Amino acid sequence: MEPDMRKNLAAVCFGSVFLVALNGCQLTRGGGTDDTNTTDTTPKGQKAVVATIAPDFSSGAHAVFSAEVPYEGTTQLSPTISDITVRCSGEYFYRIERFQGENIARFHIAQPDTAIYQYSTKASDGTETASSNPHDLLVISPTKAYLLRYGSPKLWIVNPSAETEADFKIGEIDLGAYSIGSAPNMDKGIVVDGKAYITLQRLDETFAPQDAYVVVIDTETDTEMDTQPAADGLKGILLPVKNPGDIEYSQDDGLIYVQGIGRYGNSFSGQDPEYAGGIVSINPKDNNRVTLVLDDGDADNHPFGLITGMEITSATKGYIIGYKGFTDNALYSFNPATGQVDADAAGEPVVVAGISGIGIGGLGVDTDGKLWISMADATDPGIKVIKASDGSVIEERISTVLNPSTITFCDAP
């Protein structure tokens, strides 16, 4: 197995077994309708776009649902490989085929089964031998976006509205200074106040996560900013957690939150899980001050298991996915302001809406404050919808046919 493939398999969620790693599910931020950070706060109708994956990981597709009762939608759109993710921006969404798929397709939400284009994410001149393994797209404007390529040290600057593949790539940013081996493993990002914040997982060839960073890019000049000008070394924000899996911005408190996974256990090699994850906040208005909000514990005491997903829904309410094993996940709520997990009288974490002992593939919150939870189930895969403010169930199950993973929201035309 090639090093890039091994690194990818270790990085994707549900990474404790080989077949699960092939799932490639993306525990990403789902909230927000437009990643260009527009100042227009006028409420808009929404539709949910969901990446779905066959239980045996042999195929994938996407599904689109109304964000309002009765949540009408269509599944099994544009069948493809299983290692996919989706990202919305306004009325458009992008489906990214990752390891060895190496392409990105653009769709309009009004015609979700017809790709406007599908472009390669790998250099056409043959200089790239490893998989580019694209993981995320940060849309900055209608004609500019950052394409995060997990298998490469070079982030692509692209034109998401390009009418030809030749016009798609318009530049690149080299993040090779952070590479462990052949790449720094850029995974996810957000754009806040003209700056792109991008997580670097930095796994070595044995899948062990090294020190993780968030790099900050000035989107006007496309240059990396020095977040620690008084210190020598790398310019990025050093995280106190390893293997970052999600990054979100909360408008309520002005903080950026990063969720770290730590290291998955591996039943094949006998590798025990490494509890080096948790939830971190970054204050962009206070010299990018980093605070550990929630620790996942240690080998002896880890009440949630690994923390493999996060959704911040307000300054005082957030949700995490606790991972104790393949198909043994649970949903918990916590207060981002204090780091306290909601617990019972005995101090035990309370499971939200009875969601436990099942695979949870992703979280997303819509503009109406509803939290959507991807539920992987061999017989009844689908999405449960709850009220983000208190965890009460709104919709027990929206059927997705295949197992849902990433959930993101587009503006409805």
C-alpha positions as CSV (number, residue, x, y, z in Angstrom):
1,M,0.0,0.0,0.0
2,E,1.4,3.4,-1.0
3,P,2.3,5.8,1.8
4,D,-0.3,8.4,0.7
5,M,-3.1,5.8,0.7
6,R,-2.0,4.6,4.2
7,K,-2.0,8.1,5.5
8,N,-5.5,8.8,4.1
9,L,-6.9,5.6,5.6
10,A,-5.7,6.6,9.0
11,A,-7.0,10.2,8.7
12,V,-10.6,9.6,7.7
13,C,-13.2,9.1,10.4
14,F,-14.1,5.7,11.8
15,G,-10.4,4.9,11.3
16,S,-10.0,1.9,13.7
17,V,-10.7,-0.7,11.0
18,F,-9.7,-0.8,7.3
19,L,-13.2,-0.9,5.9
20,V,-14.3,2.0,8.0
21,A,-11.4,4.1,6.8
22,L,-12.6,3.5,3.3
23,N,-15.8,5.2,4.3
24,G,-14.1,8.5,4.1
25,C,-16.8,10.2,6.0
26,Q,-16.3,13.9,6.7
27,L,-17.2,15.3,10.1
28,T,-17.5,18.8,8.9
29,R,-19.3,22.0,9.8
30,G,-22.7,22.0,8.3
31,G,-24.1,25.3,9.4
32,G,-24.2,28.5,7.4
33,T,-25.4,29.1,3.9
34,D,-22.5,30.8,2.3
35,D,-18.8,30.5,3.1
36,T,-18.0,33.9,1.5
37,N,-18.9,35.5,4.9
38,T,-21.4,37.9,3.5
39,T,-22.8,40.5,5.8
40,D,-26.3,39.9,4.6
41,T,-28.2,38.3,7.5
42,T,-31.6,38.2,5.8
43,P,-33.1,34.7,6.5
44,K,-33.3,32.5,3.5
45,G,-34.9,29.2,2.7
46,Q,-32.5,26.3,2.8
47,K,-32.0,22.8,1.5
48,A,-29.7,20.2,3.0
49,V,-27.1,18.5,0.8
50,V,-25.9,15.2,2.2
51,A,-23.1,12.9,1.1
52,T,-24.2,9.3,1.4
53,I,-22.1,6.1,1.4
54,A,-23.0,2.4,0.8
55,P,-22.7,0.2,4.0
56,D,-20.0,-1.9,2.3
57,F,-18.2,1.3,1.0
58,S,-18.5,0.2,-2.6
59,S,-20.3,3.3,-3.8
60,G,-21.6,6.7,-2.8
61,A,-24.0,9.4,-4.0
62,H,-25.6,12.6,-2.7
63,A,-29.0,13.5,-1.5
64,V,-30.9,16.8,-1.2
65,F,-33.8,17.6,1.2
66,S,-35.9,20.6,2.1
67,A,-34.9,22.0,5.5
68,E,-38.6,22.3,6.3
69,V,-41.3,19.8,7.2
70,P,-42.0,17.4,5.6
71,Y,-38.4,17.3,4.5
72,E,-39.1,16.2,1.0
73,G,-36.0,15.2,-1.0
74,T,-34.3,13.0,-3.5
75,T,-31.6,10.4,-2.8
76,Q,-29.2,8.4,-4.9
77,L,-28.1,11.4,-7.0
78,S,-25.1,11.0,-9.3
79,P,-23.8,7.7,-8.0
80,T,-20.0,7.6,-7.6
81,I,-17.3,6.3,-5.3
82,S,-17.7,6.2,-1.5
83,D,-14.9,8.6,-0.5
84,I,-16.8,11.9,-1.0
85,T,-17.8,15.0,0.8
86,V,-19.9,18.1,0.0
87,R,-19.7,21.8,0.6
88,C,-22.4,24.5,0.0
89,S,-21.9,28.1,-0.9
90,G,-25.0,30.1,-1.6
91,E,-27.2,28.3,-4.1
92,Y,-24.3,26.1,-5.3
93,F,-22.8,23.0,-3.9
94,Y,-19.6,21.2,-4.6
95,R,-19.1,17.4,-4.4
96,I,-15.5,16.4,-3.8
97,E,-14.3,12.9,-4.7
98,R,-11.3,12.4,-2.5
99,F,-8.7,9.7,-2.4
100,Q,-8.1,8.5,-6.0
101,G,-11.3,10.2,-7.1
102,E,-9.4,13.5,-7.3
103,N,-12.0,15.8,-8.7
104,I,-14.6,18.4,-7.8
105,A,-18.0,18.8,-9.3
106,R,-20.2,21.9,-9.1
107,F,-24.0,21.7,-8.9
108,H,-26.8,24.2,-8.6
109,I,-29.3,23.4,-5.9
110,A,-32.2,23.7,-8.3
111,Q,-30.7,20.9,-10.5
112,P,-28.9,18.7,-8.0
113,D,-28.5,15.7,-10.3
114,T,-26.7,17.6,-13.1
115,A,-23.1,18.7,-12.6
116,I,-22.3,22.1,-14.1
117,Y,-18.7,20.8,-14.4
118,Q,-16.3,18.2,-13.0
119,Y,-12.7,19.2,-12.8
120,S,-9.6,17.3,-11.8
121,T,-7.8,18.3,-8.6
122,K,-4.4,16.9,-9.7
123,A,-1.7,18.6,-11.7
124,S,-2.2,17.8,-15.4
125,D,1.5,17.9,-16.2
126,G,2.3,14.6,-14.5
127,T,4.5,16.1,-11.8
128,E,2.2,14.8,-9.0
129,T,2.5,11.0,-8.5
130,A,0.6,10.8,-5.2
131,S,-3.1,11.3,-4.9
132,S,-4.1,15.0,-4.4
133,N,-6.9,13.7,-2.1
134,P,-9.0,17.0,-2.0
135,H,-10.8,17.5,1.3
136,D,-12.4,20.9,1.3
137,L,-13.3,24.0,-0.7
138,L,-13.3,27.5,0.9
139,V,-15.3,29.8,-1.3
140,I,-14.0,33.4,-0.9
141,S,-15.9,35.0,-3.8
142,P,-17.7,33.9,-6.9
143,T,-14.4,33.7,-8.8
144,K,-12.0,32.7,-6.0
145,A,-11.7,29.7,-3.6
146,Y,-9.1,27.7,-1.8
147,L,-9.0,24.0,-2.6
148,L,-7.5,22.0,0.3
149,R,-5.6,19.0,-1.0
150,Y,-4.8,16.5,1.8
151,G,-2.2,14.5,-0.2
152,S,-0.2,17.5,-1.4
153,P,1.8,20.3,0.2
154,K,0.2,22.8,-2.2
155,L,-3.1,24.4,-1.7
156,W,-4.8,25.4,-4.9
157,I,-6.3,28.8,-5.6
158,V,-9.2,28.1,-8.0
159,N,-12.0,29.9,-9.8
160,P,-15.2,28.1,-8.7
161,S,-17.1,29.7,-11.6
162,A,-14.6,28.7,-14.3
163,E,-16.3,27.6,-17.5
164,T,-13.3,25.5,-18.6
165,E,-10.9,23.2,-16.7
166,A,-8.0,25.2,-18.1
167,D,-9.3,28.3,-16.2
168,F,-10.0,26.4,-13.0
169,K,-6.7,26.6,-11.2
170,I,-5.5,30.2,-10.9
171,G,-2.7,29.9,-8.3
172,E,-1.3,27.9,-5.4
173,I,0.0,28.4,-1.9
174,D,2.9,26.2,-0.7
175,L,2.4,24.8,2.9
176,G,5.2,22.4,2.6
177,A,7.0,23.8,5.6
178,Y,4.5,21.9,7.8
179,S,4.8,18.6,5.9
180,I,5.3,15.3,7.7
181,G,6.6,13.1,5.0
182,S,5.1,14.3,1.7
183,A,2.3,16.6,2.9
184,P,1.0,18.5,5.9
185,N,-2.5,16.9,5.5
186,M,-4.6,20.1,5.1
187,D,-8.1,19.0,6.0
188,K,-10.7,21.6,6.6
189,G,-11.1,25.4,6.8
190,I,-13.2,28.5,7.3
191,V,-13.0,32.1,6.2
192,V,-13.4,34.8,8.8
193,D,-12.9,38.5,8.2
194,G,-10.8,38.1,5.1
195,K,-8.6,35.3,6.6
196,A,-8.7,31.6,5.9
197,Y,-8.1,29.3,8.9
198,I,-7.0,25.9,7.7
199,T,-6.3,22.8,9.8
200,L,-3.3,20.6,9.3
201,Q,-3.5,17.1,10.7
202,R,0.2,16.1,10.2
203,L,0.1,12.3,10.5
204,D,3.4,10.4,10.1
205,E,3.9,7.2,8.1
206,T,2.7,5.1,11.0
207,F,-0.5,7.1,11.3
208,A,0.7,8.7,14.5
209,P,-0.5,12.4,14.7
210,Q,2.2,14.9,15.3
211,D,1.8,18.5,16.5
212,A,-1.2,20.0,14.7
213,Y,-1.5,23.5,13.4
214,V,-4.0,26.0,12.1
215,V,-2.5,28.1,9.3
216,V,-3.9,31.6,8.6
217,I,-4.0,32.9,5.0
218,D,-4.7,36.5,4.1
219,T,-7.2,36.1,1.3
220,E,-6.4,39.4,-0.3
221,T,-2.7,38.7,-0.8
222,D,-2.9,34.8,-0.7
223,T,0.0,34.8,1.7
224,E,0.4,33.0,5.0
225,M,0.2,35.3,8.1
226,D,2.6,35.0,11.0
227,T,0.4,34.3,14.0
228,Q,3.4,34.3,16.4
229,P,5.8,37.0,15.2
230,A,7.7,37.1,18.4
231,A,8.7,33.4,18.1
232,D,10.9,31.5,15.7
233,G,9.7,28.6,13.6
234,L,6.4,27.9,11.9
235,K,4.0,30.8,11.5
236,G,0.8,28.9,12.3
237,I,-1.2,28.4,15.4
238,L,0.1,25.4,17.4
239,L,-2.8,23.4,18.8
240,P,-2.9,21.6,22.2
241,V,-4.9,18.8,20.5
242,K,-3.8,16.4,17.8
243,N,-5.5,15.3,14.5
244,P,-8.0,18.1,14.1
245,G,-11.2,17.0,12.6
246,D,-13.4,20.1,12.4
247,I,-13.2,23.9,12.6
248,E,-16.0,26.3,13.0
249,Y,-16.6,30.0,13.7
250,S,-19.2,31.1,16.2
251,Q,-20.6,34.6,15.5
252,D,-22.2,34.6,19.0
253,D,-18.8,34.8,20.8
254,G,-16.4,35.6,18.0
255,L,-14.4,32.5,18.6
256,I,-13.0,29.8,16.3
257,Y,-13.5,26.3,17.6
258,V,-11.3,23.3,16.6
259,Q,-12.1,19.7,17.4
260,G,-9.2,17.2,17.8
261,I,-9.6,13.5,17.4
262,G,-6.4,12.2,18.8
263,R,-5.5,8.8,17.4
264,Y,-7.8,6.0,16.5
265,G,-7.2,2.6,17.8
266,N,-6.3,-0.1,15.2
267,S,-7.5,-3.7,15.7
268,F,-5.1,-5.0,13.1
269,S,-1.9,-3.7,14.6
270,G,-3.1,-3.7,18.3
271,Q,-2.7,0.1,18.5
272,D,-4.6,1.5,21.4
273,P,-6.5,4.8,21.0
274,E,-4.5,7.9,21.9
275,Y,-6.6,10.4,23.9
276,A,-4.8,13.5,22.6
277,G,-8.0,15.3,21.4
278,G,-10.7,17.6,22.6
279,I,-12.2,21.0,21.8
280,V,-10.0,24.2,21.5
281,S,-11.0,27.8,21.0
282,I,-9.0,30.4,19.1
283,N,-9.7,34.1,19.7
284,P,-8.8,35.9,16.5
285,K,-9.2,39.3,18.2
286,D,-6.8,38.5,21.0
287,N,-3.6,37.5,19.1
288,N,-5.1,34.1,18.3
289,R,-5.1,33.1,21.9
290,V,-5.7,29.4,22.2
291,T,-7.7,27.8,25.1
292,L,-8.4,24.1,25.7
293,V,-12.2,24.1,26.2
294,L,-12.8,20.4,26.6
295,D,-10.3,17.6,27.1
296,D,-11.1,14.0,25.9
297,G,-9.4,12.5,28.9
298,D,-6.6,9.9,29.0
299,A,-6.1,6.1,28.7
300,D,-7.6,5.5,32.1
301,N,-10.5,8.0,32.1
302,H,-12.2,9.0,28.8
303,P,-15.9,9.3,29.4
304,F,-16.8,10.1,25.8
305,G,-14.2,8.0,24.0
306,L,-12.5,9.9,21.2
307,I,-14.2,13.1,20.2
308,T,-14.8,12.7,16.5
309,G,-17.2,15.4,15.7
310,M,-18.4,18.8,16.8
311,E,-21.1,21.4,16.1
312,I,-21.2,24.8,17.9
313,T,-24.8,26.1,17.9
314,S,-24.5,29.1,20.3
315,A,-22.1,30.7,22.7
316,T,-23.4,28.3,25.4
317,K,-24.4,25.2,23.5
318,G,-22.4,22.8,21.4
319,Y,-22.5,19.1,20.5
320,I,-19.8,16.4,20.3
321,I,-19.7,12.9,18.9
322,G,-18.2,10.5,21.3
323,Y,-16.5,7.5,19.6
324,K,-15.9,4.3,21.6
325,G,-15.7,2.1,18.5
326,F,-17.0,1.3,15.0
327,T,-20.9,1.8,15.2
328,D,-20.5,2.6,18.9
329,N,-20.9,6.4,18.9
330,A,-23.0,8.7,21.1
331,L,-24.1,12.4,21.0
332,Y,-23.4,14.7,23.9
333,S,-24.0,18.4,24.6
334,F,-21.7,20.9,26.3
335,N,-21.3,24.5,27.1
336,P,-18.5,26.1,25.0
337,A,-18.2,29.0,27.4
338,T,-17.4,26.7,30.4
339,G,-16.3,23.4,28.8
340,Q,-18.9,21.6,31.0
341,V,-20.6,18.6,29.4
342,D,-24.3,18.2,30.3
343,A,-24.4,15.4,32.9
344,D,-26.9,13.7,35.3
345,A,-27.0,13.9,39.0
346,A,-24.2,11.3,39.3
347,G,-22.0,13.4,37.0
348,E,-22.3,11.0,34.1
349,P,-22.5,12.6,30.6
350,V,-26.1,12.6,29.3
351,V,-26.7,11.1,25.9
352,V,-28.7,13.5,23.7
353,A,-32.1,12.3,22.2
354,G,-31.2,8.6,22.9
355,I,-28.5,8.7,20.2
356,S,-25.9,6.1,21.2
357,G,-24.6,2.7,20.1
358,I,-24.8,3.7,16.4
359,G,-22.5,5.2,13.8
360,I,-22.7,9.0,13.6
361,G,-21.4,10.2,10.3
362,G,-21.7,14.0,10.6
363,L,-23.5,17.0,12.2
364,G,-25.0,20.1,10.7
365,V,-27.1,23.0,11.9
366,D,-29.4,25.0,9.7
367,T,-30.4,28.7,10.0
368,D,-33.6,27.7,12.0
369,G,-31.5,26.2,14.8
370,K,-32.2,22.6,13.9
371,L,-29.4,20.1,14.4
372,W,-29.2,17.4,11.8
373,I,-27.4,14.1,12.8
374,S,-26.3,11.5,10.2
375,M,-27.2,8.1,11.5
376,A,-25.4,5.1,9.9
377,D,-27.6,2.0,10.1
378,A,-27.6,-1.1,7.9
379,T,-31.4,-1.4,7.9
380,D,-32.6,2.2,8.4
381,P,-30.0,4.8,7.5
382,G,-31.1,8.4,7.8
383,I,-31.0,11.8,9.5
384,K,-32.4,12.6,12.9
385,V,-33.4,16.3,13.4
386,I,-33.4,17.8,16.9
387,K,-33.8,21.3,18.3
388,A,-30.3,22.6,18.9
389,S,-31.2,24.7,21.9
390,D,-32.5,21.8,24.0
391,G,-31.9,18.5,22.2
392,S,-35.6,17.7,21.8
393,V,-36.5,15.5,18.7
394,I,-38.2,17.3,15.8
395,E,-37.9,14.5,13.2
396,E,-37.0,10.9,14.1
397,R,-35.7,9.9,10.8
398,I,-35.3,11.2,7.3
399,S,-34.5,8.2,5.1
400,T,-31.3,8.5,3.0
401,V,-31.2,5.0,1.5
402,L,-27.4,4.9,1.9
403,N,-25.6,5.9,5.1
404,P,-25.4,9.7,5.5
405,S,-22.1,11.4,6.3
406,T,-21.4,15.1,5.6
407,I,-24.4,17.5,5.9
408,T,-24.2,21.0,4.5
409,F,-26.8,23.6,3.7
410,C,-27.5,25.7,0.6
411,D,-29.7,28.7,0.0
412,A,-32.9,27.6,-1.7
413,P,-33.7,29.6,-4.9
